[in-house]
Amino acid sequence: MTVASKEQVVRDVIDAYVDAMNRGDIERLRQIFAPDCEIQGVTGTGAFEFAASIWRQLHGALNMKLVIEDCVVEKDRAAVRFRETGRWTAPFLDFDAPTGNSYELVAMEWFEIGNNQVQKRWGARDAAAQARQLGFPVAAGPVKSKEGAA
């Protein structure tokens, strides 16, 4: 495989990830991620199932959407800067009084791709700005879990 075609495969995987994430399609995300993937986010590090539980909440309660602002691909890795938006319309984590407020923030994610799947994903976003914009009663802290991340 040439470098250009390998980089195109990585970009195709990233585009599929964004499409599935924006639709809240957990089953499609499961196909995009390797069975033994490692996902690291603001809530910790873990396997697909823990991340999927947070992603379900992000869609069901915060109506999250991602737009790629920048994407840099080199060999089997990608760094992506997103504009993330949403609106709080249902209970989320321990917060059960949705304000209806919307949010917009910058999110950054890094990916390692192998065998046409995400092997590792690291994510960082300004959760404090999100909490302020949405009107969470207190700043959201990390979710405690033995298994992992989001």
Secondary structure, DSSP 8 states (H G I E B T S, - for coil): --HHHHHHHHHHHHHHHHHHHHHT-HHHHHHHEEEEEEEEETTEEE-HHHHHHHHHHHHHHH--EEEEEEEEEETTEEEEEEEEEEE--S-BTTB------EEEEEEEEEEEEETTEEEEEEEEE-HHHHHHHHT-SS-------SS---
